[in-house]
Amino acid sequence: MRLRIIRWALPLAAALLVLPALAGDREVLEEIIARVNNEVITRGDLERSRQLLRQELGQRVKNPAELERALAEQEQNLLRDLIDQSLLVQRGNDMGFSVEADVIKRLDRIRQEMKLDSLEALERTMAAQGINIQDYKQELRNNMLTQMVVQREVSGKVFVDSEKVRQYYLTRREELAQPERVRLREILVSTEKFSPAEIPAREERARELLAKIRKGEKFEDLAREYSDAPTGAEGGDLGYFEPDKLAPAIREAISNLNINGVSDAIRTQQGWLVLQLVERRAAGVPPLEEAEDEIRNRLFMDEVQPALREFLSELRRDAFVYVKAGYQDTAAVEPEDLPVRRGSRRGSRRRRD
């Protein structure tokens, strides 16, 4: 089970927007606001986290006043999260973890999603947007190291047995009630960046793919090979939606489909879209077999969240953490009264000016 507790991974789409925006007053942004052992956290690091948080919240919260309230509530923990990350990355390095092969695999997956021919082409695309490939690789390394440490030291030690799942379902099943949902896959034949004269050929490509599906070829295989949407790498999987919240044209296109049925090609602003109805889930409390994964995840997170925070507190007690006046580590702990070991970064005292 993949654990995503702290906002560390910088998605490429977000990086394309965030990093160039911070290229102005570098001297101010590189002001050191915290030290974690031998590592530093700068004002620029904090500002990048703040802008990324605003983008993430903006995708979910449309009311401007609610967005500002949510941002004010969550941004107070941004420096805490950066200190957490630094502690975990350092622990990962101390444990001898290596993630270089995984970083290359991740970059290659991004390359495939962006329909680029080589990693060099990906690097050029990122550079054109003001992103340093080495900085982005470091973001990936940090995220992977934190995941490995959390898995080894915390989440890997948590087990939720079937009896706990069953008891949760029996005693709290009403909490699991859901509206009607549908699961969809997509194939997008993009018309963006094509001239008007090329549009008919793009429509013909969509109809050819639709014909292949109706002759028995697997939707997900064709999505991986031909779809221009980012979901192509996942076989076109879009996840679950409430039908009433879908765009009218899409809702109508899937309304009469049977399971695994495929829609006609739909014209959208992005191009020609073909949809497959993978699953329908009726409104109400799902049966245990459908709810089991969600229940297990809830129980898992109920145990892992406090365990992770305690583990991070232990790392803080055994580290030197300095926070500049005017900034706050909301997870600060009092260090244990241990002697400083000469030549070691562990056992140092916490300091705040």
Secondary structure, DSSP 8 states (H G I E B T S, - for coil): -----S-----HHHHHHHHHHT-S-HHHHT-EEEEETTEEEEHHHHHHHHHHHHHHHHHH--SHHHHHHHHHHHHTTHHHHHHHHHHHHHHHHHTT---HHHHHHHHHHHHHHTT-S-HHHHHHHHHHTT--HHHHHHHHHHHHHHHHHHHHHTGGG----HHHHHHHHHHHGGGG-B--EEEEEEEEEE-TT--GGGHHHHHHHHHHHHHHHHTT--HHHHHHHH--SGGGGGTTEEEEE-GGGS-HHHHHHHTT--TT-B---EE-SSEEEEEEEEEEE-SB---HHHHHHHHHHHHHHHHHHHHHHHHHHHHHHTS-EEE-TT---TT----------TT-STT---EE-
